[in-house]
Amino acid sequence: MPTHDFFIRPASGTSSSDWIRLEKCDFSVSISRRITRTVVHGGEGDDLIDEGAESALYTISGEMDLAMYKTIISMFRAGQPYIHDPFEERDVKVVFSKFDYDGTTTEFSFEFMEDIV
């Protein structure tokens, strides 16, 4: 399976030197449309309305040492970081929704949510 370098920077970061690189990560994204469904009782069927907005869920996994864990967990607690999406080649403001780390194997898994307006 191909791997990517994963880049993240804290919300307070303003320059290219603020980006942190995690090598050889697995990276996936799931994008959903926001849809409203109206069901009319006694009528025929229902109406689906595309609200025109999307939500993206990014999942990143790999390995990192304890020093990197301490750096990343501080970002987890400090606000909305930015990540670099390797598929669309753009920087994305996200919310850290999940952080898993195994200190024995040094494996991690992150989930980030982005709202696209």
N, C-alpha and C positions, 0 to 999 in steps of 0.2 A: 504494500500500500504506500503511495507517495506521502511524504511528510513535508511540512512547511515550517519555516521559522515563524514564530509568533511574536508580534510586537505589541507592547502595552505601555501606556504612559499615564501618570496620575493626572487627575483633573486640573491640578495646579501647574502642570508642565506646560511650557511655552516654546521650547526650542527642540531641535532635533536631538540634542544630547540627553533629553529627558526620557527618550524611548528606551525600554528594556527589552532585550531579545532573549527568547527561550527557543533553543534549537530543537529541530526534529520533532515537531508536534503534529498530532492528528487534529484536523480542523474540519468542522462541518457546520452548515448553516441550514436552518429551516425557516422559510418565509411563508407567512400566511396573509391572506387578504381579510380585511374586516368586512363582515357581511351581516346585514340585519335581515332577520326572517320574520315576516308578519303572517300569522295564521288567522284566518277569518273563519270562525265557527259557522257552519251552515252554508259557507260559500264553497267555491270550487278551488281546491288547492291552497297554495300560499304564495306570497310574494317574497322574492329574494332581492335585496337591494345591496349593490356593491358600494360601500362608503368611500372607496377610492384610496384608502390608507392601507399600509402594510405593517406587519410586526415581524421582526427577525429574531431568531434565537440562535446564538452561536455556541457551539460546544467545542472546547479545546482540551486535549489530553496529551500527556507526555510524562517526562521525568524532570525533577528539579531538586537541587540540594537544599539543605536547611537554611542557608544564608539567603537564597532566592525566595524561599517560602516566607521568611520574615519580611522581605521587601514587598512581596505580592500581598500578603495578608494586611499590611498597613494600607495598601491601596483599596483593598476590599472594605476596610472600615472608614475610609476617608472621603468617599463620594463617588462621583461618576467618572471613571477613567475613559480613556480612548483606546481603541484597538485598531490594528490595521487589518482590513479584510483583504486576504490575498487573492480572492476570486474576482472582486470588482476593482481592486487596486485603489482603495480609498480608506480614509480614516473615519472611524465611526465612534460617536459618543454612546456609551452603553451603561447599563446598570449591572453590577455583579449580582447575579441571582443565586448562584451556588458555587461553593468552593469545597472540593474534596482533596485531601492529601493523606497519603500513607507514608509515615516516617520510616517504616521498615524497607519498603520497596522504592521509595522516593517518587512514586507515581502520583500524578495529580489529574484532576478534572475540573474545569471551570465551565459555568454557563453564564452567558451574558445576554441581556435583552436590549434590543434597540427599538425605538418607536420611529417609524418613518412617516412623516406628515405629507 
